[in-house]
């Protein structure tokens, strides 16, 4: 073989090897891309370009339901397009571990955020925040915030240091723990038409009721076999009916908390409830967020069924229902926000 021929053969061999190597790398890259696609993509599509962190609190503007707020480990995020895009709204928020968000039902540009560093208030739709901690213990840890639906300058906060009340829009707070056996208050609900009546869920001692705007509390636990309260909900159309979510499932009361009955048919034997919401137009329809996804009842809690199509194995930290389109729900998870537009039958991306 001549030198020239050997040169052509060598070039051909090198070209073939290079092509094989490139093809092999392409196969590897395609396989890796496909694996990532399966692991992160379209079996449970996530809402929210620009959103970062685990979502533990959600709130919907009661007047403009395309506007939502999310509380995360990275602060407050806002969406004005039903969750498609999110903007960080943290100016003045010196502690960004947000555990609770409440929106003034009459003036929805007024917001309150409960963080590891206390309570913050915004009067411009989250554009800026101011600490409002006068009267609160240093480094108090809020779990929940509720607003009096009739007198919206009256607020209640449940925290690791008990229940606190403000009657001046958060300027000043006072502890209101007389009768509470356990100061760790994880959930609060307020009667929609008689706001001096409210209920507090505690970490280890069940449910307490006050009929004096929080001045005094009394335990209301008959029938409750699990006293670790994680969520509370009151039926707006029938306020004597309540539901509680616990580390052992769901309980309901039809006599304003005097007696409770377990309603766990269809639930797994072990389930940890973290969120509970009621359809605002049909009180027979309930949704529960758990460490095993979302469960739904269409008969006031008598039976439950999983509503997890698209959720995979996500733990649900927060749930909200669009008040104007109640088939639309949002779920806050450790992996972002999920959305359903068909009453929880499936969860998908809005993009």
N, C-alpha and C positions, 0 to 999 in steps of 0.2 A: 504494500500500500504506500502510495506516495505521501510526502509530507503534507501536500495540499489536501489530499483526501482525508488523512488523519485529522487535520484541522477541522474539516466540515463535519466529520463524525463526532468529534469532541464537542463542537458547538451544538450539534443536534441533541447529544446526550444531556448537556447542561441545560438546554432549553426545556427538555422533557422533565428533568428533575425539578427545575424551578416551577414549571406548571403544576407538577404533582404536589409540590410543597404548598403552593398557593391554594390549590384546590382543597388540600387537607386542612389548611388553616381556615378556609371559607366554611368548610363543613363544621369545624369546631365552633366557629363564631356563630353560624346559623343555629347549631344545637344549643349553645349557651343562650342566645337570644330567645329561642323557643322556650327553653326552660324558665328563663326570667319572665317571659310573657305569661306562661301558665301559672307561675307562682304569684305574680303581682297584678295581673291584668283583669280579664274580662269575666271571670267567674264572680268577682265581687268588685264592681267598679266604684271608684271613690270620687266623691264630689270635691271640687275645690282647688282650682289653681291658686297658688299663693299661700295656702294654709299649711302651717307647720305645728307639730306637736300633738300629743294625745288630747282628745276633746272630751272634757268632763262636764261641761255646761253648755246648754243651748237655750236661746230665747228668740222668739219671733215677734217682730213688731206687730202689735194687735191692730194697727190701722193700715199698715202697708205690709202685707204678709210676704212680699218678695224680699223684704229686708230681714236678715238674720244676724245674730251675734253668736260667736263661739268663744267659750272660755277654755284656754289651753295652758300647758306649762310654759308657753312662750307669750302669754298675754291674751288680749282680746282681739278677735278678728271679726270683720264685718263684711257681709255680702249684700248687695242691693239687686242681685239678679237671680234670686232663688238658689244660690249656692254655686253658681258656675265659677265665679271668681271671688277671691277673698283679699281684703286689705288689712294689714296690721294697724290697730288703732290704740297705740300705747303711749302717746304723749302725756307725760305726767304720771304714768302708772309705774311707780317705783318698785313695786313687787308684781311680777308677771306670772306667778303661779295662781291662776284664776280658777276658783272652785264654784262660784255661783254668779249668775247674772240675773238682774230683775229690771224690767222695763215699766215705767210709769204708764198705767193703762189709759190715762187721759192726755198726757203730753209725752209722746213716745220718743222725743229727743232727750228725755231725762232717763238716764240709766244709772244703775248701781252695780258695782262689781265687788264680790268678796274674794279676797286674796289671802295668802299666808301672812301678809303684812297688814291686814285689816280691810276696811271698806273704802272704796273710791267712788266718786260721783262724777258723771258727765252730764252737762246740760246742752250739748251740741251733737248728740247722736254718736258719741264716742270719739269725737275729734280731739278732745282733751279731757284729762281727768284730774281731780283734786282729792287728796286724802281727807276723809271725814271720820276721824277716830276719837273725837273728844268724848271721854267717858268709857272708852273701851280699854281693856287690859292691853298692855304691850304685847305684841306678837300674837294677838288672838287669831284663831284659825276658823274663819266662817265656813260652814257647810251649806247653808241655805239662806236665802233672802226672800221675803214676801212683802208685798205692799198692800195696805188697806185699799180695797177697791172703791170705796166711797170717799175717803179722806186720804188722798195719795201722798200727803206729806208724812203720814204715819207708816213707819217701817218696822219690821221685825227681823232679827237675825238670829239664826241658830248656829252655835259655834261649840268649840271645845271647851269654852268657858261658860256655857249656858245660853239662855235666851236674853237678848237685849232689844230694847225698844227705843225708837226715836219718834218724836212727835213734830219735828221741825225740819223734815227733809234730810235728816242725817247730820245736822249741825251738832247735835248733842245726843248721847246715848245713855241709857240707864239699864242696869241689870234687873230682870223681872223673873226671879227664880224661886219665889216662895212656893213651896210644895213640890218642887221638882226633886225627885230622888236621885237623879243622875244629871249632872250638868252638861254632859256631852249630848248635844241636841243635833241630830243629823237630818231632820225633816220637819217642815212646818207647812200647815195649810190653814187658810182663813175662810170663814163662812162668807159666801158671796153677798148676802144681803144683811147679815147681822155680824159685822166684822169685830165686835167685841168677843165673839166666840171663835176660838182657834184651837188647833191641835198641834202637839209637839211629839215627834218621834225621837226616842233616845237610843243610845247605843246599846244599853244593857237592861233598861228597866221599862221597856214598852212605850205605850202611848199615854200622854197626859192631855187633859182638856182644861182650858180656861174659858170662863164666861164673863170675865171682867177685864178683857183687854190685856191679859197677861199679869194682872196683879197677884192672882192666886191660881194654882194649878192643882188638879186632882188626877190620880191614876185612873185609867179606864181600860183595864186589861182582861176582863172576864172572857175566857175562851181563847185568849192568845197563848199558844204553846211555845212560841219563839218571841223573845222580847228584844231581839236585835233589829231595830227598825231601820230600814234603808230608804224607804219611799212611802209617801202618803199622798192620797188623792181624795178629793171630795166631789160628789156629783153636783154640778151647778143647778140642775133642774130639781134636784131632790137632796138638799144638803144634809139630811139625816143619814144618808148613805155614804159610807166611806170605805176605802180600800187601803190596806197597808201591805208593803212588800218587805219581807224579812229574809234572813239567811236560810229560812226553811219554807219559803213559798209565800202565797198570798192568803190574806184573811179579809173578810168583809164584815161590816156592821150596818144594820138598817135602823138602828135606834140611837144615832148620834154618838156611837162609841161605847155605849153601855155594855154591849155584848158583841163578841166576835166569833165568826165561824170560818174555819179553813175552807178554801175553795181552790183546790189544787188538782182537780181531775184533768188529766192530760199533761200535767207537768212531769218532768223527770223526778226521780225519787230524791235527788239532791240537786238543788238549784239555788243560786244566790241572786236575789232580785236587787237591782240598783236603780231602776226607773219605772214609773207607772203613770200612764196618761189615759184620759177618757175622751172619747170622741165628743166634741162640744155640741154636735147636733143629734147624737144618738147615744144616750148613756148606757145602752146595752153593749156597746162596742168598747173594749178595753185593749190596751197594748202594754206589755211588760218587757222591759229590757233586763237581761240577765247575763250571767257568765256563759250561757249557752245560746245566746242570740235573742231573738224577739219571739214572744208568744202572744197570741191574739185570742180574745173571747168575743163572741157575738151574742152571748146570752147572760150578760152581767156577771161573768166569772164562773158560771156553773161548769163549763167545759172550756179547755184551752187547747190550742193547736200551734205547732211551730210555724212561724212565718219567716223562714230563714233563706228562702231561695235567693241566692246571690250574696249572702252574708258570710259564707264559709264558717270558720270557727271564731268569729270576732266576739269579743266581750263588749256588751253595750253599757256605756257609762251614762248616757243621757238620751232622752227621747222628747221630741216635740211634734205637735200636730199643727198643720196650717189651719188657723181658725176659719178661714174663708173657703178653703178647699180641703175638707178633712180627710180625703183619700190620700193626701200628700203628707208624708212623715219624714222627719230627719232623725238620724241616729248618730250620736257621738260615740266614737270608739277610740281605742288606742292607736288605730291606724287611720284616723281621719273621720270624715263624715260620709255617711251613706244616705241615700234618698230612695223613697218609694212613692210612686204616684198612683198606686192601685190598692191602697189599704193594706200594705204589707205583703201582698201576694208575691212580689219580687222587689228586689233592691237593685238599683242601677245608677248609672251616672247621668247627670243632666246634660253632659257634653255630647 
